[in-house]
Amino acid sequence: MTLHRRGALGAALATLGAAATARAATWTPTRPIRLVVSSAPAASLDTLARVLAPALTARLGQTVLVENQGGGNGLLAMQSVARAEPDGHTILVTGDAIVLAELAAPNAGFTVRGSFTPVTQAVRAAQILATHPGSGVRDIEGYLAAVRARPGRLNVGLPAWGGIAHVVHELLSQATGGLPVEYVTYRGGGPATSDLLARHLDALVITLPAITEQVRQGAIVPLAVTTGARDAALPDVPTLAETVAPGFDVESWQGLLVPKGVPAPVVAALHEAIAAALRSAAVEDRLTGLGFAVVAEGPEVFARRTEESTHRFAGVIRAAGIRQAGG
């Protein structure tokens, strides 16, 4: 092929690519869009959705509504969106929970790969282990000592059974020789946080942005974060890796997916709007201030992330015997 013909072919391909991008950008919704959140209100997922909604409304020209469906550890939301019309007007806001649900609930009624199309991995964040001021525990070493002094008697709150917080505590237990506790599970981080504040729980594992403000106010005592490095939102809180579990590094992610079958140009347009909203100063400042790291990665990167999470957590789910009903 001559240089002239190669150049012509390259130009033609570039034109086709530009045309495809233009078609993606011209799609607009024809009615309000539903952000279906797989948690109760006041959880970190809910925060993400409610920060995003007004920015998306401005970009898409249609009202973006937030709808919480926290039942069944988020399974109800996942099942509902999997069955929704694949036209881009129904979007699932979820996190690692969707991968963990498929692993822990054999009758979940969906598969991540077969039932959904990833749109945008929005954010990532640390998980955090925390307690209340009346517990007498001030650091992670004190927590381990308290658990071992009262094996099976300390109650630890989890936003969901089989969710990322559950997996994190099981990994910590494996790394420290066993931590026998009584798990108390909730329909999201909001109710779990309320019970910790009311001192009905001895400790809580939760996504860091869900309790950042309460930690800053002194209402909750942070013990350690799960990421390899400290979090900029709470820089005084140590990591598990630097204290009791060398090498420990687990972060959670949250993102937006649509039902399988949504046309590619619609997915592209949605990602474009979501990524622009996430990178806008008002949205990014709010999210990073709470402890989220904005990612704004597209469908292909997000799909790889879900696959990586499946491979990483499958063994933990099996070893811990974590099972949940399919709803």
C-alpha positions as CSV (number, residue, x, y, z in Angstrom):
1,M,0.0,0.0,0.0
2,T,1.5,3.4,-1.0
3,L,1.9,6.2,1.5
4,H,-0.8,8.1,-0.3
5,R,-3.3,5.3,0.0
6,R,-2.3,4.7,3.7
7,G,-2.9,8.4,4.4
8,A,-6.3,8.3,2.7
9,L,-7.3,5.2,4.6
10,G,-6.1,6.8,7.9
11,A,-8.1,9.9,7.1
12,A,-11.2,7.8,6.3
13,L,-10.9,5.9,9.6
14,A,-10.4,9.1,11.5
15,T,-13.6,10.5,9.8
16,L,-15.6,7.5,10.8
17,G,-14.3,7.7,14.4
18,A,-15.2,11.4,14.5
19,A,-18.7,10.6,13.1
20,A,-19.2,7.9,15.7
21,T,-18.2,10.3,18.5
22,A,-20.5,12.9,17.1
23,R,-23.4,10.4,17.0
24,A,-22.6,9.5,20.6
25,A,-22.6,13.1,21.7
26,T,-25.9,13.9,20.0
27,W,-27.9,11.3,22.0
28,T,-30.1,13.0,24.6
29,P,-32.6,11.4,27.0
30,T,-36.3,11.9,26.2
31,R,-37.6,11.6,29.8
32,P,-36.2,11.8,33.4
33,I,-33.3,9.5,34.2
34,R,-33.4,7.2,37.2
35,L,-30.2,6.7,39.3
36,V,-31.1,3.5,41.1
37,V,-28.9,3.3,44.2
38,S,-28.2,-0.2,45.7
39,S,-28.2,1.1,49.3
40,A,-30.3,3.0,51.8
41,P,-30.1,6.8,52.1
42,A,-27.1,8.4,53.8
43,A,-24.7,5.7,52.6
44,S,-21.6,6.6,50.5
45,L,-23.3,5.3,47.3
46,D,-26.2,7.6,48.1
47,T,-23.8,10.5,48.6
48,L,-22.2,9.9,45.2
49,A,-25.6,9.7,43.4
50,R,-26.9,12.9,45.1
51,V,-23.8,14.9,44.3
52,L,-23.8,13.7,40.7
53,A,-27.6,14.1,40.0
54,P,-27.8,18.0,39.7
55,A,-24.6,18.1,37.5
56,L,-26.0,15.4,35.3
57,T,-29.3,17.1,35.0
58,A,-27.5,20.2,33.7
59,R,-25.6,18.2,31.1
60,L,-28.3,15.9,29.9
61,G,-31.2,18.4,29.8
62,Q,-33.5,16.0,31.7
63,T,-34.1,15.7,35.4
64,V,-32.0,13.0,37.0
65,L,-33.8,11.3,40.0
66,V,-32.2,9.4,42.8
67,E,-34.0,6.3,43.8
68,N,-32.8,4.2,46.8
69,Q,-33.4,0.4,46.7
70,G,-31.3,-1.0,49.5
71,G,-33.3,-4.2,50.1
72,G,-31.7,-7.6,50.0
73,N,-28.2,-6.1,50.4
74,G,-28.7,-4.2,47.2
75,L,-29.9,-7.2,45.2
76,L,-33.3,-5.6,44.6
77,A,-31.7,-2.6,42.9
78,M,-29.5,-4.8,40.8
79,Q,-32.3,-7.1,39.8
80,S,-34.6,-4.1,39.0
81,V,-32.0,-2.5,36.7
82,A,-31.1,-5.8,35.0
83,R,-34.8,-6.1,34.0
84,A,-35.2,-2.4,33.0
85,E,-35.7,-1.2,29.4
86,P,-32.2,-0.9,27.8
87,D,-32.7,2.6,26.6
88,G,-30.3,4.6,28.8
89,H,-32.9,6.0,31.2
90,T,-32.3,3.6,34.1
91,I,-28.8,3.6,35.6
92,L,-27.5,1.5,38.5
93,V,-25.3,3.2,41.0
94,T,-23.4,0.5,42.9
95,G,-20.0,-0.6,44.0
96,D,-18.0,-3.8,44.7
97,A,-21.3,-5.1,46.1
98,I,-22.5,-6.1,42.6
99,V,-19.5,-8.4,42.1
100,L,-19.7,-9.8,45.7
101,A,-23.5,-10.4,45.3
102,E,-22.9,-12.6,42.3
103,L,-20.2,-14.5,44.2
104,A,-22.2,-14.9,47.4
105,A,-25.7,-15.3,46.1
106,P,-25.9,-18.2,43.6
107,N,-29.5,-17.3,42.8
108,A,-28.9,-13.6,42.4
109,G,-30.9,-13.5,39.2
110,F,-28.1,-11.7,37.2
111,T,-24.5,-11.8,36.3
112,V,-22.3,-8.7,36.1
113,R,-21.0,-9.6,32.6
114,G,-24.3,-11.0,31.2
115,S,-26.8,-8.5,32.6
116,F,-25.1,-5.1,32.7
117,T,-23.0,-2.8,30.6
118,P,-20.4,-0.8,32.7
119,V,-20.6,2.9,31.9
120,T,-18.3,4.7,34.3
121,Q,-16.1,3.7,37.2
122,A,-16.8,6.9,39.2
123,V,-14.7,6.8,42.3
124,R,-12.6,4.7,44.6
125,A,-12.2,4.9,48.3
126,A,-10.8,3.3,51.4
127,Q,-12.7,1.3,53.9
128,I,-12.3,2.3,57.5
129,L,-12.6,0.5,60.8
130,A,-14.0,2.8,63.5
131,T,-15.6,2.8,66.9
132,H,-17.3,5.3,69.2
133,P,-15.7,7.5,72.0
134,G,-17.3,5.4,74.8
135,S,-15.7,2.2,73.7
136,G,-12.4,2.9,75.3
137,V,-10.6,1.7,72.2
138,R,-8.3,4.4,70.7
139,D,-6.3,2.5,68.1
140,I,-6.2,-0.7,65.9
141,E,-4.0,-2.5,68.4
142,G,-6.5,-1.8,71.1
143,Y,-9.3,-3.2,68.9
144,L,-7.4,-6.4,68.3
145,A,-6.8,-6.7,72.1
146,A,-10.5,-6.1,72.9
147,V,-11.7,-8.7,70.4
148,R,-9.3,-11.3,71.8
149,A,-10.3,-10.5,75.4
150,R,-13.9,-11.1,74.5
151,P,-13.9,-13.6,71.6
152,G,-17.3,-13.7,69.8
153,R,-18.8,-11.0,72.0
154,L,-17.9,-7.7,70.3
155,N,-20.5,-6.7,67.7
156,V,-19.2,-5.2,64.5
157,G,-21.5,-3.4,62.1
158,L,-21.5,-4.0,58.4
159,P,-23.5,-2.0,55.8
160,A,-24.4,-5.3,54.2
161,W,-23.9,-9.0,54.6
162,G,-21.3,-10.2,52.1
163,G,-20.3,-6.7,51.1
164,I,-16.9,-5.1,50.8
165,A,-16.8,-4.2,54.5
166,H,-17.5,-7.9,55.4
167,V,-14.7,-9.0,53.1
168,V,-12.3,-6.5,54.5
169,H,-12.9,-7.7,58.1
170,E,-12.5,-11.3,57.0
171,L,-9.2,-10.4,55.3
172,L,-8.1,-8.6,58.5
173,S,-9.0,-11.6,60.5
174,Q,-6.9,-13.9,58.2
175,A,-4.0,-11.5,58.4
176,T,-4.0,-11.2,62.3
177,G,-4.6,-14.8,63.3
178,G,-8.4,-14.7,63.7
179,L,-10.8,-12.1,65.0
180,P,-14.0,-13.8,66.3
181,V,-16.7,-11.1,66.4
182,E,-20.5,-11.0,66.1
183,Y,-21.5,-9.3,62.8
184,V,-24.5,-7.0,62.7
185,T,-25.7,-6.3,59.2
186,Y,-27.8,-3.4,57.9
187,R,-29.5,-2.1,54.7
188,G,-26.8,0.4,54.0
189,G,-24.1,2.5,55.7
190,G,-26.6,5.1,57.0
191,P,-28.4,2.9,59.5
192,A,-25.2,1.2,60.5
193,T,-23.6,4.6,61.3
194,S,-26.6,5.7,63.3
195,D,-26.3,2.6,65.5
196,L,-22.6,3.2,66.0
197,L,-23.3,6.8,67.0
198,A,-26.0,5.5,69.4
199,R,-23.4,3.1,70.9
200,H,-25.4,0.0,69.9
201,L,-22.3,-1.3,68.1
202,D,-18.8,-1.8,69.4
203,A,-17.2,-1.1,66.0
204,L,-18.1,-0.5,62.3
205,V,-16.4,-1.2,59.0
206,I,-17.6,1.2,56.3
207,T,-16.6,3.2,53.2
208,L,-14.6,6.1,54.5
209,P,-16.6,9.0,52.9
210,A,-19.7,7.8,54.7
211,I,-18.3,8.9,58.1
212,T,-15.7,11.5,57.3
213,E,-17.7,14.4,58.8
214,Q,-18.5,12.5,62.0
215,V,-14.8,11.6,62.4
216,R,-13.8,15.2,62.0
217,Q,-16.4,16.2,64.6
218,G,-15.1,13.7,67.1
219,A,-18.3,11.7,67.2
220,I,-16.6,8.6,65.8
221,V,-13.1,7.3,66.6
222,P,-11.2,6.1,63.5
223,L,-8.9,3.1,64.0
224,A,-7.4,2.3,60.6
225,V,-8.0,2.6,56.8
226,T,-7.6,-0.4,54.5
227,T,-5.6,1.2,51.6
228,G,-1.9,0.9,51.3
229,A,-1.4,4.7,51.9
230,R,-3.2,7.0,54.3
231,D,-6.2,8.9,53.0
232,A,-5.8,12.6,52.3
233,A,-9.2,13.3,53.8
234,L,-8.2,11.9,57.2
235,P,-4.4,12.0,57.1
236,D,-3.9,11.3,60.8
237,V,-5.6,7.9,60.5
238,P,-3.1,5.1,60.1
239,T,-3.3,2.2,57.6
240,L,-3.7,-1.5,58.5
241,A,-0.5,-2.0,56.5
242,E,1.6,0.2,58.7
243,T,0.2,-1.1,62.0
244,V,-1.1,-4.7,62.4
245,A,-1.2,-6.2,58.8
246,P,1.8,-5.5,56.7
247,G,1.0,-5.4,53.0
248,F,-2.8,-5.0,53.5
249,D,-4.2,-2.9,50.7
250,V,-7.9,-3.0,49.8
251,E,-9.8,-0.2,48.2
252,S,-13.4,-0.2,47.2
253,W,-14.9,1.3,44.0
254,Q,-18.2,2.7,43.0
255,G,-19.6,3.2,39.5
256,L,-22.6,3.4,37.2
257,L,-23.9,0.6,35.0
258,V,-26.9,0.1,32.6
259,P,-28.9,-2.9,31.5
260,K,-27.3,-5.1,28.9
261,G,-28.5,-4.1,25.4
262,V,-28.2,-0.3,25.8
263,P,-26.8,0.9,22.4
264,A,-23.1,1.8,22.4
265,P,-23.7,5.4,21.3
266,V,-26.0,5.8,24.3
267,V,-23.4,4.3,26.7
268,A,-20.8,6.6,25.2
269,A,-23.0,9.7,25.7
270,L,-23.8,8.7,29.2
271,H,-20.1,8.2,30.1
272,E,-19.2,11.5,28.5
273,A,-21.8,13.3,30.6
274,I,-20.9,11.4,33.8
275,A,-17.2,11.9,33.4
276,A,-17.6,15.6,32.8
277,A,-19.8,15.9,35.9
278,L,-17.3,14.1,38.0
279,R,-14.4,16.3,36.8
280,S,-16.3,19.5,37.3
281,A,-14.8,21.6,40.2
282,A,-17.9,21.6,42.4
283,V,-18.5,17.8,42.2
284,E,-14.8,16.8,42.4
285,D,-14.1,19.1,45.3
286,R,-17.1,17.8,47.2
287,L,-16.3,14.1,46.6
288,T,-12.5,14.4,47.3
289,G,-13.3,16.4,50.5
290,L,-15.2,13.4,51.8
291,G,-12.4,10.9,51.0
292,F,-13.4,9.7,47.5
293,A,-10.8,9.7,44.7
294,V,-12.4,10.6,41.4
295,V,-11.6,8.1,38.7
296,A,-14.1,8.8,35.8
297,E,-12.9,5.8,33.8
298,G,-15.0,4.5,30.8
299,P,-16.7,1.2,30.0
300,E,-13.6,-0.8,29.0
301,V,-11.5,0.1,32.1
302,F,-14.5,-0.4,34.3
303,A,-15.3,-3.8,32.9
304,R,-11.7,-4.9,33.6
305,R,-12.0,-3.6,37.2
306,T,-15.1,-5.7,37.8
307,E,-13.3,-8.8,36.5
308,E,-10.3,-8.1,38.7
309,S,-12.5,-7.7,41.8
310,T,-14.3,-11.0,40.9
311,H,-10.9,-12.9,40.8
312,R,-9.6,-11.2,43.9
313,F,-12.5,-11.7,46.2
314,A,-13.8,-15.1,45.1
315,G,-11.4,-17.0,47.4
316,V,-12.3,-14.8,50.5
317,I,-16.0,-15.4,49.9
318,R,-15.4,-19.2,49.8
319,A,-13.0,-19.3,52.7
320,A,-15.3,-17.3,55.0
321,G,-18.4,-19.3,53.8
322,I,-20.3,-16.1,53.0
323,R,-23.6,-16.8,51.4
324,Q,-26.7,-14.7,50.9
325,A,-30.2,-15.4,49.5
326,G,-30.9,-14.4,45.9
327,G,-33.8,-12.3,46.9
